[in-house]
Amino acid sequence: MADTALDDKRTPAPGPVGIGGWLLLPMLGLFAAPIVGVLQFTAYAEVFSGWQYLDTRLAVFIVAETAGNIVLAVVAPVVLLFFMFKRLEMFPGWYMIWATAAPVFLLADAAVAYALFAEPGSEIFDKETVRGIARSFLSAAIWIPYMMRSERVANTFVN
């Protein structure tokens, strides 16, 4: 009986299989994320050119923010694409973790920046920050349920 359970797990159920359909959209997002991430890091060039003038709090914050952005915007999407093209069973779960971590990181980053550097009377989130957080939450709200319920996802990631 144990062998049958293993065979059932590896054999896709009838229905759509393969990287296609709606699964192409998260894949395109994973391809775009590192490109956009690298382009956004060009904004840090000015900050790093004046590194010696930064106080310790700001320097630590910038290093932590940069490390988090590199992991979420460059490393994680590349690893997820590897999982996706190898059709590894772990892809949907790791994708959901990444999709959850992105808005959480954006919220935490904005809150810490506000706590450390805000001037009296300033708003915690500017329009660009709100837009990024909203986009990230919307993406998670769409793609996490898709990864959980899609027949194509269940049939494709079986290795």
Backbone as CSV, one residue per row, in Angstrom:
resi,resn,N_x,N_y,N_z,CA_x,CA_y,CA_z,C_x,C_y,C_z
1,MET,0.810,-1.197,0.000,0.000,0.000,0.000,0.848,1.252,0.000
2,ALA,1.959,1.208,0.692,2.833,2.376,0.748,3.355,2.724,-0.634
3,ASP,3.650,1.697,-1.458,4.141,1.953,-2.803,3.078,2.636,-3.653
4,THR,1.826,2.239,-3.483,0.737,2.857,-4.230,0.605,4.326,-3.873
5,ALA,0.731,4.641,-2.602,0.632,6.040,-2.176,1.746,6.865,-2.803
6,LEU,2.947,6.311,-2.876,4.050,7.031,-3.507,3.816,7.197,-4.997
7,ASP,3.297,6.149,-5.655,3.025,6.234,-7.082,1.960,7.279,-7.372
8,ASP,0.910,7.337,-6.530,-0.141,8.329,-6.717,0.413,9.742,-6.580
9,LYS,1.357,9.910,-5.689,1.929,11.236,-5.459,2.723,11.706,-6.678
10,ARG,3.382,10.798,-7.365,4.241,11.159,-8.488,3.492,11.210,-9.812
11,THR,2.366,10.552,-9.906,1.611,10.518,-11.146,0.631,11.684,-11.176
12,PRO,0.745,12.555,-12.187,-0.189,13.678,-12.254,-1.621,13.201,-12.472
13,ALA,-2.544,13.916,-11.879,-3.962,13.628,-12.081,-4.358,14.129,-13.469
14,PRO,-5.483,13.647,-13.985,-5.942,14.159,-15.273,-6.183,15.665,-15.182
15,GLY,-5.850,16.356,-16.227,-6.028,17.802,-16.252,-4.797,18.471,-16.826
16,PRO,-4.772,19.786,-16.764,-3.647,20.510,-17.359,-2.331,20.199,-16.650
17,VAL,-1.279,20.078,-17.443,0.050,19.766,-16.927,1.048,20.659,-17.656
18,GLY,2.084,21.057,-16.948,3.163,21.803,-17.582,3.084,23.290,-17.294
19,ILE,4.177,23.938,-17.623,4.255,25.378,-17.400,3.546,26.052,-18.564
20,GLY,2.341,26.475,-18.307,1.498,27.102,-19.312,0.300,27.714,-18.618
21,GLY,-0.663,28.155,-19.375,-1.870,28.752,-18.806,-1.542,29.926,-17.906
22,TRP,-2.280,30.021,-16.816,-2.072,31.122,-15.870,-0.724,31.039,-15.166
23,LEU,-0.113,29.878,-15.153,1.191,29.703,-14.513,2.280,30.517,-15.211
24,LEU,2.021,30.925,-16.446,2.985,31.773,-17.155,3.126,33.147,-16.502
25,LEU,2.066,33.653,-15.906,2.136,34.994,-15.299,3.070,35.050,-14.094
26,PRO,2.973,34.120,-13.128,3.976,34.158,-12.060,5.390,33.929,-12.585
27,MET,5.517,33.108,-13.630,6.836,32.879,-14.210,7.397,34.178,-14.790
28,LEU,6.576,34.928,-15.502,7.031,36.213,-16.046,7.410,37.172,-14.924
29,GLY,6.641,37.158,-13.840,6.979,37.986,-12.685,8.313,37.597,-12.079
30,LEU,8.595,36.299,-12.039,9.880,35.833,-11.512,11.033,36.222,-12.435
31,PHE,10.791,36.242,-13.743,11.823,36.706,-14.672,12.051,38.209,-14.534
32,ALA,10.977,38.965,-14.331,11.090,40.425,-14.253,11.691,40.897,-12.933
33,ALA,11.442,40.190,-11.851,11.872,40.643,-10.521,13.370,40.916,-10.428
34,PRO,14.250,40.023,-10.879,15.681,40.332,-10.770,16.101,41.518,-11.637
35,ILE,15.478,41.655,-12.801,15.820,42.777,-13.682,15.433,44.090,-13.021
36,VAL,14.207,44.158,-12.515,13.742,45.362,-11.822,14.569,45.600,-10.567
37,GLY,14.877,44.536,-9.841,15.678,44.658,-8.624,17.045,45.251,-8.891
38,VAL,17.722,44.770,-9.920,19.049,45.299,-10.259,18.940,46.761,-10.680
39,LEU,17.917,47.100,-11.450,17.736,48.495,-11.859,17.480,49.401,-10.657
40,GLN,16.747,48.912,-9.666,16.480,49.709,-8.471,17.734,49.919,-7.636
41,PHE,18.672,48.990,-7.706,19.898,49.134,-6.920,20.787,50.253,-7.442
42,THR,20.553,50.709,-8.663,21.344,51.834,-9.164,21.078,53.087,-8.343
43,ALA,19.910,53.163,-7.703,19.597,54.310,-6.841,20.490,54.334,-5.605
44,TYR,21.006,53.179,-5.214,21.871,53.110,-4.039,23.288,53.614,-4.323
45,ALA,23.636,53.804,-5.583,24.996,54.224,-5.928,25.364,55.535,-5.234
46,GLU,24.431,56.481,-5.223,24.692,57.765,-4.550,24.911,57.569,-3.057
47,VAL,24.102,56.729,-2.453,24.209,56.490,-1.014,25.561,55.872,-0.683
48,PHE,25.955,54.879,-1.466,27.221,54.207,-1.177,28.429,55.077,-1.516
49,SER,28.267,56.048,-2.409,29.392,56.934,-2.712,29.687,57.867,-1.537
50,GLY,28.690,58.151,-0.713,28.893,58.991,0.463,28.867,58.201,1.755
51,TRP,29.242,56.936,1.677,29.162,56.016,2.807,29.834,56.560,4.060
52,GLN,30.987,57.183,3.924,31.747,57.638,5.093,31.025,58.742,5.865
53,TYR,30.040,59.378,5.259,29.326,60.472,5.921,28.063,60.011,6.650
54,LEU,27.715,58.752,6.531,26.491,58.245,7.155,26.732,57.925,8.620
55,ASP,25.716,58.206,9.454,25.847,57.795,10.856,25.574,56.288,10.954
56,THR,25.880,55.710,12.088,25.819,54.256,12.260,24.415,53.705,12.035
57,ARG,23.398,54.381,12.592,22.020,53.886,12.426,21.643,53.808,10.954
58,LEU,21.940,54.865,10.221,21.585,54.896,8.807,22.377,53.853,8.019
59,ALA,23.646,53.693,8.341,24.475,52.705,7.642,23.956,51.287,7.876
60,VAL,23.626,50.961,9.123,23.099,49.625,9.440,21.761,49.411,8.733
61,PHE,20.912,50.422,8.752,19.617,50.326,8.088,19.796,50.083,6.587
62,ILE,20.688,50.822,5.958,20.900,50.682,4.513,21.464,49.304,4.171
63,VAL,22.390,48.808,4.973,22.942,47.469,4.727,21.842,46.410,4.868
64,ALA,21.036,46.506,5.922,19.956,45.532,6.134,18.922,45.620,5.014
65,GLU,18.549,46.828,4.635,17.572,47.016,3.564,18.110,46.477,2.239
66,THR,19.363,46.760,1.954,19.975,46.271,0.717,20.036,44.747,0.702
67,ALA,20.446,44.148,1.808,20.513,42.682,1.887,19.127,42.068,1.692
68,GLY,18.126,42.616,2.366,16.762,42.110,2.207,16.263,42.238,0.784
69,ASN,16.542,43.378,0.160,16.116,43.582,-1.223,16.839,42.649,-2.185
70,ILE,18.117,42.409,-1.961,18.857,41.487,-2.832,18.268,40.084,-2.728
71,VAL,17.977,39.655,-1.512,17.407,38.312,-1.327,16.026,38.223,-1.968
72,LEU,15.151,39.192,-1.690,13.771,39.115,-2.180,13.626,39.441,-3.663
73,ALA,14.454,40.344,-4.177,14.266,40.795,-5.554,15.164,40.090,-6.561
74,VAL,16.258,39.499,-6.101,17.188,38.888,-7.051,17.380,37.393,-6.766
75,VAL,17.836,37.058,-5.576,18.189,35.669,-5.265,16.954,34.764,-5.260
76,ALA,15.933,35.134,-4.508,14.745,34.273,-4.403,14.079,34.024,-5.756
77,PRO,13.857,35.050,-6.595,13.247,34.753,-7.896,14.081,33.816,-8.772
78,VAL,15.409,33.960,-8.730,16.263,33.071,-9.527,16.153,31.635,-9.011
79,VAL,16.182,31.464,-7.695,16.038,30.125,-7.108,14.656,29.555,-7.437
80,LEU,13.626,30.378,-7.340,12.274,29.909,-7.654,12.147,29.510,-9.121
81,LEU,12.786,30.248,-10.012,12.769,29.857,-11.427,13.457,28.506,-11.628
82,PHE,14.551,28.283,-10.915,15.219,26.974,-10.977,14.259,25.877,-10.521
83,PHE,13.600,26.087,-9.373,12.627,25.109,-8.870,11.512,24.892,-9.891
84,MET,11.068,25.986,-10.515,9.956,25.904,-11.453,10.336,25.075,-12.682
85,PHE,11.484,25.370,-13.264,11.859,24.656,-14.485,12.280,23.215,-14.226
86,LYS,12.699,22.909,-13.019,12.965,21.521,-12.629,11.674,20.819,-12.210
87,ARG,10.595,21.595,-12.139,9.273,21.090,-11.743,9.312,20.409,-10.381
88,LEU,10.044,21.029,-9.471,10.188,20.469,-8.131,8.919,20.683,-7.320
89,GLU,8.576,19.683,-6.557,7.366,19.716,-5.733,7.401,20.869,-4.730
90,MET,8.595,21.302,-4.359,8.714,22.370,-3.366,8.429,23.758,-3.944
91,PHE,8.332,23.894,-5.263,8.136,25.215,-5.860,6.918,25.961,-5.319
92,PRO,5.715,25.372,-5.338,4.555,26.152,-4.884,4.695,26.657,-3.451
93,GLY,5.196,25.824,-2.558,5.364,26.237,-1.164,6.358,27.371,-1.012
94,TRP,7.497,27.246,-1.684,8.509,28.306,-1.598,8.028,29.582,-2.280
95,TYR,7.259,29.438,-3.353,6.691,30.621,-4.007,5.752,31.347,-3.042
96,MET,4.933,30.588,-2.320,4.007,31.202,-1.364,4.759,31.889,-0.226
97,ILE,5.848,31.293,0.224,6.665,31.936,1.262,7.229,33.250,0.735
98,TRP,7.757,33.234,-0.478,8.310,34.447,-1.090,7.219,35.512,-1.274
99,ALA,6.054,35.088,-1.754,4.954,36.033,-1.979,4.458,36.637,-0.673
100,THR,4.588,35.928,0.427,4.214,36.446,1.745,5.317,37.327,2.315
101,ALA,6.556,36.926,2.116,7.685,37.672,2.682,7.838,39.053,2.056
102,ALA,7.525,39.188,0.785,7.723,40.471,0.103,6.907,41.605,0.730
103,PRO,5.589,41.479,0.892,4.859,42.589,1.517,5.213,42.781,2.989
104,VAL,5.515,41.686,3.683,5.911,41.802,5.091,7.213,42.596,5.193
105,PHE,8.170,42.299,4.318,9.435,43.033,4.314,9.206,44.507,3.995
106,LEU,8.365,44.798,3.010,8.092,46.196,2.655,7.467,46.953,3.823
107,LEU,6.518,46.324,4.503,5.896,46.960,5.672,6.910,47.182,6.789
108,ALA,7.687,46.162,7.091,8.684,46.271,8.161,9.736,47.318,7.815
109,ASP,10.176,47.345,6.574,11.173,48.314,6.130,10.656,49.739,6.306
110,ALA,9.431,49.979,5.875,8.849,51.319,6.006,8.652,51.697,7.469
111,ALA,8.203,50.754,8.284,7.977,51.041,9.705,9.288,51.340,10.426
112,VAL,10.331,50.572,10.140,11.631,50.812,10.778,12.206,52.143,10.312
113,ALA,12.104,52.427,9.029,12.598,53.711,8.511,11.875,54.869,9.183
114,TYR,10.569,54.730,9.344,9.797,55.789,10.003,10.216,55.932,11.461
115,ALA,10.361,54.820,12.153,10.738,54.859,13.573,12.118,55.474,13.772
116,LEU,13.032,55.194,12.871,14.396,55.688,13.031,14.609,57.111,12.526
117,PHE,13.935,57.476,11.435,14.323,58.700,10.740,13.211,59.713,10.503
118,ALA,11.995,59.435,10.949,10.882,60.334,10.642,11.014,61.660,11.372
119,GLU,10.584,62.686,10.681,10.521,64.005,11.293,9.118,64.186,11.851
120,PRO,8.975,64.993,12.904,7.649,65.191,13.498,6.629,65.659,12.452
121,GLY,5.463,65.025,12.483,4.384,65.395,11.576,4.456,64.742,10.213
122,SER,5.493,63.973,9.947,5.598,63.326,8.640,4.737,62.064,8.613
123,GLU,4.352,61.670,7.402,3.538,60.468,7.239,4.439,59.240,7.208
124,ILE,3.904,58.129,7.706,4.706,56.901,7.753,4.951,56.343,6.352
125,PHE,3.976,56.446,5.463,4.116,55.902,4.118,3.891,56.994,3.088
126,ASP,4.825,57.134,2.153,4.596,58.030,1.027,3.813,57.267,-0.043
127,LYS,3.405,57.955,-1.102,2.570,57.319,-2.125,3.275,56.145,-2.799
128,GLU,4.559,56.279,-3.056,5.303,55.203,-3.714,5.372,53.959,-2.830
129,THR,5.572,54.165,-1.532,5.627,53.037,-0.597,4.270,52.343,-0.521
130,VAL,3.207,53.123,-0.424,1.852,52.556,-0.376,1.572,51.764,-1.648
131,ARG,1.956,52.311,-2.784,1.735,51.632,-4.059,2.491,50.297,-4.101
132,GLY,3.739,50.281,-3.664,4.535,49.050,-3.657,3.970,48.003,-2.719
133,ILE,3.554,48.440,-1.526,2.972,47.506,-0.556,1.651,46.950,-1.081
134,ALA,0.807,47.821,-1.636,-0.485,47.376,-2.166,-0.292,46.391,-3.318
135,ARG,0.644,46.687,-4.208,0.922,45.797,-5.341,1.405,44.436,-4.838
136,SER,2.241,44.456,-3.823,2.788,43.223,-3.269,1.699,42.388,-2.589
137,PHE,0.825,43.043,-1.812,-0.283,42.325,-1.173,-1.263,41.787,-2.211
138,LEU,-1.549,42.568,-3.249,-2.463,42.117,-4.291,-1.896,40.895,-5.012
139,SER,-0.615,40.949,-5.320,0.034,39.811,-5.963,-0.062,38.564,-5.087
140,ALA,0.221,38.717,-3.795,0.125,37.578,-2.871,-1.313,37.074,-2.786
141,ALA,-2.273,37.990,-2.754,-3.685,37.606,-2.643,-4.165,36.837,-3.872
142,ILE,-3.550,37.086,-5.009,-3.932,36.372,-6.231,-3.187,35.047,-6.357
143,TRP,-1.860,35.080,-6.196,-1.048,33.923,-6.558,-0.924,32.872,-5.470
144,ILE,-1.077,33.235,-4.216,-1.030,32.208,-3.166,-2.224,31.251,-3.293
145,PRO,-3.462,31.758,-3.399,-4.574,30.816,-3.612,-4.434,30.020,-4.914
146,TYR,-3.907,30.663,-5.953,-3.706,29.937,-7.210,-2.752,28.760,-7.006
147,MET,-1.644,29.000,-6.319,-0.669,27.924,-6.080,-1.276,26.810,-5.227
148,MET,-2.207,27.167,-4.348,-2.821,26.178,-3.464,-3.902,25.354,-4.163
149,ARG,-4.627,25.944,-5.118,-5.818,25.295,-5.664,-5.710,24.833,-7.113
150,SER,-4.718,25.296,-7.830,-4.642,25.028,-9.260,-4.333,23.564,-9.570
151,GLU,-5.112,22.988,-10.480,-4.837,21.631,-10.958,-3.513,21.596,-11.701
152,ARG,-3.258,22.641,-12.493,-2.014,22.693,-13.257,-0.806,22.672,-12.328
153,VAL,-0.862,23.449,-11.257,0.246,23.476,-10.296,0.413,22.102,-9.661
154,ALA,-0.687,21.501,-9.230,-0.626,20.175,-8.593,-0.087,19.117,-9.553
155,ASN,-0.440,19.217,-10.829,-0.009,18.219,-11.809,1.406,18.464,-12.335
156,THR,1.871,19.692,-12.264,3.173,20.039,-12.848,4.323,19.804,-11.886
157,PHE,4.153,20.194,-10.639,5.264,20.145,-9.684,5.184,18.861,-8.859
158,VAL,5.676,17.782,-9.472,5.573,16.460,-8.858,6.930,15.805,-8.625
159,ASN,8.022,16.457,-8.974,9.366,15.856,-8.821,9.928,16.121,-7.450
